[in-house]
Amino acid sequence: MQAAITTATLVGVDAVPVEVQVDVSSGLPVFGIVGLADTAVQEARDRVRSALRAAGFDFPNARVIVNLAPAPLRKHGTGFDLPIALGVLCATGQLSTRAFDGSVAVGELGLDGSVRTVPGLLAHALAAARADARLLGPRLAADAVGAVPGLKYHGLDDLRSLRQGVPPPTVPGPARSSLSPDGGVDLADVAGHQGAKRCLEIAAAGGHNVLFVGPPGSGKTMLARALCGLQTPLTENERLETALVHSVAGLDPAPALDGVRPFRAPHHSSSIAGLVGGGAPPRPGEISLAHHGVLFLDELPEFGPAALQVLRQPLEEGVVTLVRAQGAVTYPARVTLVAAMNPCPCGFAGDPDRACTCSPGAVARYPARVGGPLFDRMDIAVRVARIDPGLLLCRERAETTTADVSARVRQAVEFRGSRTRSGSQPPTLSLAARSLLEASARSQHLSGRAVTRVLRVARTIADLARTDSIAEEHVAEAVGYRGWDLG
């Protein structure tokens, strides 16, 4: 007897269809799986055998061969447990094959027959919805996959529930709403740093990369963590895209589905694979986990030079493409990069109150560890000085609050969106603004990329002012953020 159940395997953030073909025939008892299955898939033999018996089904005392087609495609993960078990039950006549027509099954099995969730279940849900197929999976994942429009999801607690046939569609929980990130930093709690707060406002409104340079303890990390609270909540499409990456990585997609933008702060000892993705099977890196959110790199020069340079292309293109012998895998990586660094190894170069103990050569070499090409991709650079202790110990909160700034950011985003929807031309440069930009580009020896980025920052500043034309003062402010005197 033979049976076939449809499932999928993950390739990047996509679920590629796989047909689980099960053949049960007479002969010496054996349970084999073929079709480029990794160790986790091969171990399904023991999980499936124990789960079927625990659920009250019979496991055949015969020759059982499972073929995962197409054979040249590598299969990985524990999500093949459920479709293999269903294939065995259908091939032995314990369940009707017709009951699973037009269905896709994915899920891990416990030894007691329970159905458990697997990484990337959201990708399977999106693929099933596009194919107009119903998805069979763990009931506990119903709320997460309920965000996929048009999906018919049938949740299973365990294999025993299949004795009464396929259960009815599972109704997901209440619709999610936009929430603010828990534990975020309010700008009112940040003493001083008005210039840095203005940079955060511009970065939040336009998605610009920011570099904070200053001595230890000056508040660079606190400022970076305040950025997520200033950004607008994720749109419906952005929620699914961000949650999809987190689901594939085995992380909880709930915050992204709630509209919270991700904030990722990897340690400076992170490897190349940790930052941009890799491994076997491939897994998204930190830059992809920060998709539509903030990637914060603290102590920027302490990151490995190779790890920093590999970020250059993803920052420019918004995607990461990993090329391996088995093929190419692509992950989204559209992030706002916030970096922080000391101006020198001791951290006090240029500090008016504390002398730097580094040699001139060490001061020059320290920022050089980052490299000019990555600096060129930073839209805004700002010096963050140490705060006066009297201001720091003042009990009064700053006048600038996250709520006030986020309201201005939302107005700027809405203004830009209305201009785009109306089909009007992009903001035009006034003659004085054009002359200033051209003169600044020559005097500062700006690259073509840098000139474009200055113009983008100036456009965001004009959006914050809700004006259609980029004026000279907008360009002047944008050019001022390109100062690379880090000392």
N, C-alpha and C positions, 0 to 999 in steps of 0.2 A: 504494500500500500504506500501511496505517495501523497504528499500534501505540500502546499506552498503558502507562506505567510509573508506579507510585505513589511519591511522595516526600513531603516536607513542608517548610514554611518556618517560621522561628521568629517567634513573636509573644510578646514577653516571655520567659518561661521555658517556654512551651508550644510544641510542634511541631504546627502546623496542617496537615492533609493537603492535598496538591496533586497533581493528576493531570497528568503530562507526556504530552501527546498529540503524536505525531509523524506527519506526513503526507509521504510521498515520492511525487512525481508527475513526469511528463515536463514538460519546459519548460526555460527558461534556468536554468543552474546558479545557485542562490541558497540561502543558509542564513539563515533568519530566525527570530527568537524574539519571540513576542508574549505579552501577559498581564501587564503592569505589572512587567516585569523590570528590576532595577537594573543598574548598569554591570558589576558582577561577574558577573551572570548572562548579560548580553549578550556578555561576553568569553569565555563558554564555547564559543562557535562556533569560535574558533581553537584552544582547548585540546582540544576533542573531535575536531576534524578531524585534528590532529597525533597525538593519542593513538591513534586508531583505526588510522591508517596505520602507526605505530610498532609496534603490537601484531599487525600482519599482516592486518588486516581491510581491506575496501574501503570507501572513502567514496563515496557515490553521486554521479555527475556529473549531477545532476538538481535539481529544485526541492524543497528540504527546508524545511518549515515546522514549527516547534515551538510549540505552544500550552500555556500554563501555566494550568490551570483550578483554581479559579474565577478568572476574569479580573479582578474588582475587587480581589482581595487582592494587596497588594504583595509581591513576592518578592525576596529578597536573599541574597547569599552564594554561595560556590563549590560548595556541596553539590549543586547541580543538575547538575554535570558528569557524574557517573556515570549518573543516570537518563536524561539526554538521550542519552548514548552508547548505553545499552541500548535506548532507543526507536528509534534509528537502525538498530541492528543487527537488531532484531526486524522493523522495517518493511521492511527490504531482504531479509529471509529468511536472514540470516547466523546468526541465533539463533532458537530457538523461543519464541514468545510465551508458550506454556503453561508454560515453565520458570520464568517469573517471576510466575505466578498466586499471590496471597496473599503477595506480597513487597513490601517497602519498600526503596528504594535511596537512599543518600546518600553522597557522597564527592567530593573534588576530584581531578582528573586531572592528572598531569604530562605533559609533551610526549612522554615515553617510554612512556606507557601505564600508569604506576604509579598506584595509588589511595592518596590521602592523606587524613588526618583533617581535620575541619572543626570550627569552634566550635559548641558546642551538640549534639554527637553524643549526649551522655547524654539530652538531651531527646527526640531522635529514638528512642532505645532505649526510653525509658519509654512513648512514644506507640505504638510497635510492639508492646510487650508488652501494653498495654491492649487493642489491637485484635486480639490473638492472631495477629499477622503476623510473618513472619521478616524480619530486617533484613540487608541486604547493605551492607557498608561496608569500610573499610580494616582489614586484619588487625592493624595496629599498635595499634588501639584496642580490641582484644578484652578486655584486662584491665580497662580502665575500664568498659566497658559490661557486663562480666560480673557487676557488682554488682547489676544490675537483675534481680529475680526473674522467672522465667518467660520470659525472652527467648531466642529462637532466633536466634543471630547467625552469619552466614556471612561470614568475613573474606576479603578479596581482596588479594593482593599487587599484581596488575596485571590488565589486561584479557586478557592471553594465557591466564590460567587458566580463562577462560570457554569456551575451545574444547572442553574436556572436560565442559562443563555447569557448573551451579552447584556450588561446592565444598561438602563436608559442613560441618555446624556446627562452628564454631571453639571449642575448649575454652579457657576463660580460665585465667590463671595461678592459683597458690595463693591461697586465701582470705586476705583482709587481716585484720590484727589491730590492736588499739588501740595506738597509739604515743604517746609524749610528744613535744611539740614540740621540735625540735632547737634548740640554742642558747638555750634559755629561761633566765631569771634565777631562781636559787634564792634563796629568802628568807634562807637562811643567809649569803649573800654580801652582804646589805643590812645595814649597820651601823645600830643603833638603830631609830628609827621604829616602836616597838612599837604605838602607836596606829594608825598607818597600816596596819600589817600586820593588825591586827584588822579594820579596815575592808575590806581585801581579802578576808579570810576570809568576812565577811558578804556581800560582793558576789558572791563565787564561789558561795556556798550558795544565794543567792536571786536572782541575776541583777540586782542593783541598780546604778544609775548612781552613779559616784563622781567627785568633784571634789577635786583636790589643789591647794592654794594655798601657795606658798612662794617664797623667793628663788632665783635661778639657782644650779644646781649642788647643790641640796639633796637630790636623789634622786628627784624626781617621776617622771621617765621610767623609771627603773630599777624603781620600784615598779609602774608600770603594766604593764611587760613581764612582771612576775612573775605577773600575774593568770591568764593562760592555763594555767600549770602547776598552778594550784589548782583549776580547774574539772574536773568529771567529763568523761570522754571522750564524744564524740558517740554517741548511740544510732543504731541502724540507720536509722531514718526520718530523723534529723537528718543523718546522713552523706549520704544521697541528696539531701536538700533543699539542703544546702550545696554538695555537689559539682555539682549541677545548675546553680546560679548561676555557679560558677566555670567550668564547661564552656561555658555560653552566652557568658560574657565572654572566652572564648578562653584561659583560664588552666588550669593543670594541676589536675585534680580529685583527683589521687592523695592529697595530704595529708588532705583531707576524708574520702575513702574509708577512710583509715587511722584515722580517729577523732580527728584533731587539729583542735581548734577554731581558726578563723582569727583572726589578729591583724592589723588594718589600721591604719596610721598615716599618713594623708594629710598633705601639707604645708599650711601655713596659707594658701598662695596658691591652693589648689584652688578651682575654679569650682563653681557650683551643679550643673551637669551632672556634674562629677566626683564630687561628694558624694552626690547622690541619683539620678543616672542621666540619660540623655538622648542627644542626637545623632541622626544619621540614617545607618543604622537605629539605633533606641534601644539603649543598652548599660547594664548595671547600674552603679550608682555604688558608692562606697566603703561606704556604709551597708548595701548589699545584699551586697557581697562579704564583709562582716563578719557575715553572717547566722549565728546560733547561736555567735557568737564575740565578740571585743572590738573596738570602734572607739575608737581612741585619738586624741584631738584635743589635741595639744601647742600651747602658746601660744594658748590659746582666744580671747582678745580680739583676736588678730591676724587671725583669719578674717574674711572679709567679713560684715558684718551680715546681708545678704540670704541668704548661704549658711548662716549659723547658724540663722536663723529658719525656713528651709525644712526643717530637721531636726525641728522640733517635732512635726508630725503623724506622721511615721514612727516617732518614738520612742514615741508614745502608742499607735499602732495596730499597729505591727509589720509594716507593708507600705508600699510606695511606689507610688503610682498616677500615671503620667505621661499626661496628656491631650493628644493632638495632633489635628490636623485629620483624620488617617486613623483615629483611634480611641484607645482607652485601653489602656495597657500597665501591668501590675502586676508588681512584683518584691517578694519577701519581704525583710524588714528587721528581724528580731527580734534586737537586739544588746544587749550590755552596754556602755554608754558610759562611758569613762574620760576625763576632761578634766584638763588641767594648766594652770596660769596663774600668772604673777607677780602680786603684790598691787598693783603700780603700774608705770609705764613703766620706771623704773630697777630695779625688782625688790626693793627693800629696805624698803618701808613696813612698820613693825612689827617690824623686825629689831632685837634688843637690842644687837647689837655694831656695826652699821654704819648710819650715818645715811642717811635717804632724801633724795634731792636734788630730788624732785618737789614742785611746788606743791600745796597742798591741793585745788585745783580739778582738777589732773591726776590726783591719787589717786582722787578721787570719780568722774571721768569714765571712768577705765580699765575697771573692771568693768561700768560701764553700757553699754559697747560690746557686751557679751554679751546683755544684756536680761533682765529679770525673768522672762518666761515660760520661757526656757530654764533659768535657775537653778532655777525651780520644779520642773523635771523631774529635777533631781539629787537622788537619795535620800540621799546621804552627802556631806558636805563636811568636809575635815580640813586643818588647817594643818600643813605639812611644814617644820620648821625646819632650819637648817643643822646638820650634824653636827660635833661637836667633833673637831678633827684627831687628838687622841690616840686617840679611839675608832675613827676612820677608819683609822688606821695600825696598829691592833692586828691581829696575825696570827690571832687566834682567831676562828673563825666564830661567828655568832650561834646561840643555842640554838634559835630558831624556824626550822625547815626547811620547804621546800615539801612534802616527803613527809608530815611531821606534820600540817600544816594541810590538805593535800588529803585525808588520811584522815578528819579531822573533817568536812570538807565532804561527803565521800561518805556518811558516817554520817547527816548532817543531811538530805541528799537522800533517802536510803533511808527515814529516819524519816518524812519528809513523804509519800513515796510509799506507805508502808504505811498511813498514816492515811487517805490518799485511797482506796486500794483497799479498805479495810475499811468505807468509807462513813460513817465517823464525822464529826461536825461539825467545822468549822474551829476552831482554837484560840480559846477564849473569853477575854475580858478580865476580870480580877479587878476588884472594885469600886475598889480603890485605883489600879489601872492606868488604869481608865476616867476617874477623877477627874483624875489627873495629865495624861492626854492632852487632856482637855477644857480644863483650866486652861492648858496650854502652847499650845494652839491659839488661845486668846483672847489671851494675853499676847504671843505672837509674830505674831499676825494671820495665821495660816496659812490658805491657801486650802483648798477642799474637796479638791483634788488632793493638796496637801501633807499633809493629815491622812490621806488614804488611803495615801500612800506611807510616812508614819511608821508606820502600822499594819502595812504589809507588811514593813518592816524589823524591827519588833518581833516579828512572827511568825517571821521567819528566825532572829532571835536565840533565840527559844524553841525552834525546831527544832534549832539547834546545841546547846542545853542538853537536848534530847530530852525536852521536857515538853509536855503537851497544853494547858496554860493559859498565857496571856500574863500575866506577873507585872509588878508595878510597876517592878522593876529593868530589865526588858526594854524597857518604854516609855521609861524614863528614859534609857537608853543610846541608843535610837533618836531621841529628841527632841534629845539632845546633838549628833547629827550634822546637825541642821538649822540650826546657827549660821552666819549669813551675814555675820558681821563679818570681812570680808576684809582688813582693814587690819592 
